[in-house]
Structure formats: structure tokens, C-alpha cells
């Protein structure tokens, strides 16, 4: 049960970090005229 919990939390962390990475990459790929500091 504890092992399942660890696997679940690590999986969720991996999922969230991947989503954040993709989202940030999307922001960085915007045109240079876009002010990233505003967001």
C-alpha cells in the first residue's frame, strides 16, 4: 500500500512537471515582442 502511494505520487509529480515544462516552453516560443515579465 505504501509502495502504491509512492508510485502514485511520483507519477503525479512527473505528470505535473511535464505539463509545466510544456506550458513554459510554449511561452518561451512566443514572438520576441511579447512581454514575458507581464505574466
N, CA, C and O of each residue as an XYZ file, in Angstrom:
156
protein
N       0.835     -1.196      0.000
C       0.000      0.000      0.000
C       0.876      1.254      0.000
O       0.602      2.210     -0.726
N       1.922      1.243      0.814
C       2.826      2.394      0.850
C       3.569      2.530     -0.481
O       3.796      3.639     -0.965
N       3.940      1.401     -1.058
C       4.643      1.434     -2.345
C       3.715      1.988     -3.424
O       4.144      2.762     -4.279
N       2.453      1.593     -3.383
C       1.490      2.120     -4.341
C       1.349      3.623     -4.191
O       1.238      4.340     -5.185
N       1.353      4.103     -2.960
C       1.233      5.535     -2.695
C       2.436      6.287     -3.260
O       2.286      7.350     -3.861
N       3.621      5.730     -3.063
C       4.839      6.367     -3.577
C       4.817      6.389     -5.105
O       5.161      7.399     -5.720
N       4.419      5.291     -5.705
C       4.344      5.238     -7.163
C       3.331      6.247     -7.687
O       3.567      6.901     -8.702
N       2.215      6.370     -7.001
C       1.163      7.288     -7.430
C       1.632      8.728     -7.338
O       1.441      9.502     -8.276
N       2.249      9.100     -6.211
C       2.683     10.483     -6.024
C       3.806     10.841     -6.993
O       3.820     11.946     -7.535
N       4.735      9.934     -7.217
C       5.829     10.215     -8.149
C       5.290     10.348     -9.573
O       5.784     11.158    -10.357
N       4.275      9.549     -9.900
C       3.655      9.635    -11.219
C       2.959     10.979    -11.395
O       3.073     11.612    -12.445
N       2.230     11.414    -10.354
C       1.541     12.702    -10.427
C       2.547     13.838    -10.547
O       2.338     14.778    -11.314
N       3.636     13.754     -9.790
C       4.669     14.786     -9.846
C       5.278     14.855    -11.242
O       5.504     15.938    -11.780
N       5.539     13.686    -11.819
C       6.094     13.631    -13.169
C       5.119     14.257    -14.164
O       5.518     14.999    -15.062
N       3.836     13.943    -13.989
C       2.814     14.468    -14.879
C       2.734     15.991    -14.774
O       2.718     16.685    -15.790
N       2.684     16.509    -13.545
C       2.574     17.951    -13.348
C       3.805     18.673    -13.869
O       3.677     19.712    -14.516
N       4.998     18.145    -13.601
C       6.226     18.807    -14.049
C       6.310     18.815    -15.573
O       6.817     19.767    -16.166
N       5.808     17.746    -16.208
C       5.804     17.706    -17.666
C       4.857     18.753    -18.226
O       5.186     19.436    -19.195
N       3.670     18.884    -17.615
C       2.694     19.879    -18.053
C       3.269     21.285    -17.900
O       3.129     22.118    -18.796
N       3.916     21.548    -16.764
C       4.507     22.864    -16.517
C       5.622     23.141    -17.527
O       5.741     24.257    -18.033
N       6.432     22.130    -17.817
C       7.531     22.297    -18.771
C       6.992     22.641    -20.154
O       7.504     23.546    -20.814
N       5.967     21.928    -20.593
C       5.375     22.174    -21.911
C       4.754     23.567    -21.954
O       4.880     24.274    -22.954
N       4.089     23.959    -20.880
C       3.442     25.265    -20.824
C       4.482     26.385    -20.876
O       4.313     27.363    -21.604
N       5.563     26.235    -20.097
C       6.620     27.247    -20.101
C       7.291     27.324    -21.472
O       7.610     28.411    -21.953
N       7.502     26.172    -22.093
C       8.128     26.131    -23.413
C       7.250     26.866    -24.418
O       7.754     27.540    -25.317
N       5.943     26.733    -24.263
C       5.021     27.418    -25.154
C       5.173     28.935    -24.998
O       5.151     29.670    -25.986
N       5.327     29.396    -23.761
C       5.502     30.824    -23.508
C       6.825     31.318    -24.096
O       6.884     32.395    -24.690
N       7.880     30.526    -23.924
C       9.196     30.945    -24.396
C       9.252     31.007    -25.920
O      10.040     31.767    -26.483
N       8.421     30.213    -26.586
C       8.437     30.180    -28.049
C       7.585     31.281    -28.672
O       7.502     31.380    -29.896
N       6.951     32.107    -27.843
C       6.162     33.208    -28.377
C       7.071     34.232    -29.052
O       8.271     34.260    -28.777
N       6.522     35.073    -29.930
C       7.314     36.118    -30.587
C       8.039     36.996    -29.575
O       7.559     37.191    -28.459
N       9.184     37.521    -29.962
C      10.023     38.284    -29.044
C       9.339     39.575    -28.595
O       9.730     40.157    -27.583
N       8.328     40.030    -29.330
C       7.630     41.250    -28.960
C       6.743     41.066    -27.741
O       6.306     42.041    -27.129
N       6.475     39.803    -27.386
C       5.601     39.521    -26.244
C       6.366     39.717    -24.946
O       7.469     39.195    -24.784
N       5.776     40.476    -24.014
C       6.452     40.757    -22.745
C       6.196     39.617    -21.768
O       5.098     39.507    -21.222
N       7.198     38.766    -21.540
C       7.027     37.613    -20.657
C       6.962     38.034    -19.200
O       6.412     37.304    -18.375
N       7.513     39.198    -18.864
C       7.515     39.634    -17.469
C       6.113     40.034    -17.017
O       5.826     40.035    -15.820
N       5.242     40.372    -17.962
C       3.904     40.849    -17.607
C       3.064     39.726    -16.996
O       2.247     39.969    -16.108
N       3.270     38.505    -17.474
C       2.504     37.377    -16.961
C       3.152     36.844    -15.694
O       2.655     35.886    -15.102
